[in-house]
Amino acid sequence: MTKNQSLSQIYLDSNATTPVLPAAAKAAFDAMKETFGNPSSSHITGLRAKNLMEQTRKSAMHFLGVGTGKLVFTSGATEGIQTAILSSLVAAKKNIKPDESYTLLYGATEHKAVPNSLHHWNELLEINAEIKAIPVNHRGELDLDFIEKEIDNALMICTMAVNNETGVYQDLSKLEQAIRSTGNDVFWMVDCVQALGKRKLDLQATTIDYAPFSGHKLYAPKGIGLVYIRENAPFTPFIAGGGQESGLRSGTENLPGMAALKVIFDTLNGDAEDRFADHTQLTLYRNQLLTALKQAFPDVVLNHPLDNTVPTTLNFAVPHFASKEIMDLFDAANIRVSSGSACSSKVTRSFVLDAMGLPSWQSESAIRMSFGPLMTQEKCDAACARIKMAAKALGESCLTVKPAVNQKLVNGLLELKSGNSCCWLYTDADSKTAVIIDPLPELISRIVNIVNCQKLKIAAVLDTHGHADHQSSRPELESQLKMVTKTDQLGWPKHFDTVYVGENAYPTIRIGNKALLRVKTPGHTDDSVSYLLTEEIDVVKPHFKYAFCGDTILMGSLGRTNFCTSSSEQMYHSLHKLNELLASTTLICASHDYHNEFTTTLITECYRNTLLSNVLSTQSSINEFCEQKSVLDSNLNDQTGCEIQCGAYVEIDESLPIVEYDKNELSILLEKDHDAKLVDIREPHEYMLQHGIKAEENVPMTRLVEFIAQHLSDKDKHYILVCRSGTRSLVVAQALARLGFTNIGHVQGGYALNS
Ligand code: PLP
């Protein structure tokens, strides 16, 4: 283990939360130490505490232009949102007529706290109104015509001043005109969380009924917030009890939080020592960051306009990189940004950008960079330099359009994934020749970058079968790589050699001094083939290192055989054929990997897949196999969801023996056991940027199968895997253990908790 240069953290995620302003932290500490009284106590200590609380309220009321309205302290904006919704719905319920239908309206890009709370209270209070999302246009602006049309039936409308993901602000006066156009006195809540300190607010000049605020988004601690209530707007306490806050919000007050918040509002009012950067200065910082992003990633795309957003938020997408990849890269460079939210399909995407109608890839690649008014020129310069450094590391691993020169040639097998689909690139380093198997449309530009940057000659671009879940991107890839060889419909060249294995002749192409044999393995589809790679051509029975079997054998399953061109009888024979050809150490590289298992062997599969083991041990007749397979396939139809599942899933063994290490256990182990090896399984650009503890070896997940192939003969060696958060290392540890590696550990919490 070596110690690498340590990079200080660059925090660009202020829309999520902010550090506490030192003066605010000091005020909170003083409140705990000196002004610790209970504001309800009538002695001097209590009176002092109460005074501090009222001074905070006064400062906030002044800054927000509260006028004759009220400001109630809360634990944060989520509580403020509950208070507003509960108050509105309790009041609205009194006037509900049984035979009329009502709606609750909210902006489609609202923070999830809003629609979720609307659903909750609508159900709990038995209002049974229809909850409708107000659409936004591609600029993130609310559809005012929709509001005007819908407002008559609405009991409440919830909108936001500034969006947390894009920084898009709404024109509140136009919105007000639309809401009040019909004279309906609908209750109106405006979530002002992200507007504080970034947009001017004069609440008394509006007809907004409720406005929640949150301290931790602007340098106050978590656990303190405020809600504005317009004069005469209905109010129902969300927390009842001892009658604090004039009975509006019970519970002993969070004095330290209030003391800190006072410093923030005093600063906003210009009455404190600290100064917040003004709009002009913040815009300069944003422009500088944007320029740095454009230099680092020349094809970067902004996900929002600049003329209707606050200057402290940039939301962008780098073509061909998922949010998670850029997040991982930035985290390795010690820059903190955030991505969209994870949805059920496990692909991170942004519902806000989806609502704006942005192309799907922009939503899946979205990165939010946000800062606050404490940004300084020095911090901005450092952030720009670090962004460029991160992008350079990406170039050095051949992943960007402008890759750096002199990269190390990637030898052997590289796995590229998109969702659950796998594409394989095998390179013979001596001859710089490669073959690409099952290319995916989303990966074309990445493959082209790798091929050009490594100056590879491509022997063939092959499909294992006509895929049901995506169009082959082979023709497009061949054209981008300027390949002119004549091929059949799966990419197999018209001119090829023949290699005999026993009695049988197999069409073969050369990849340098390696050979790739084609074996027809119909079943999943009638055109399914398997490609078997051997590094020893001149022997009678070659050992196949890799078998690219498409969807014939998948990890934990067999390819489905209920497409119109499928045949389970043929699959039965294909499985036997593969069994004759594959060695116990041949790694099967499938075209789908639904459970992050990377690769498998026939033996590993037979161990857990009785259907397969019965076929191969001839315990199942062809008819029995077909019957059982059709039952499995019919179950599969129920679990397809939005994605076409290509394999009939069998089962997964979760009880794998993996040791988890924390920092102390790891250092003791590495001191004691010199044979134990710490392996960083992040991508090379992340490894390159690593700060703190550095692992001896880097085995990125894209190269894991090659690593497995090289280490099949020393499965007892002690490997401890490490990544950013411990998630990827656990997945890889499970994959290795499943393949019979006996001594695998991983670092729990990854670098995040152990550097
Ligand atoms: N509304 C918006 C726009 C937000 O950004 C957030 C926080 O992410 C919330 C509401 C919830 O705020 P809190 O964390 O104070 O409950």
Residues whose N, C-alpha, C, O or C-beta is under 5 A from the ligand:
A	BS01	PLP	N15 A16 G76 A77 T78 H111 A113 V162 N164 D191 V193 Q194 S214
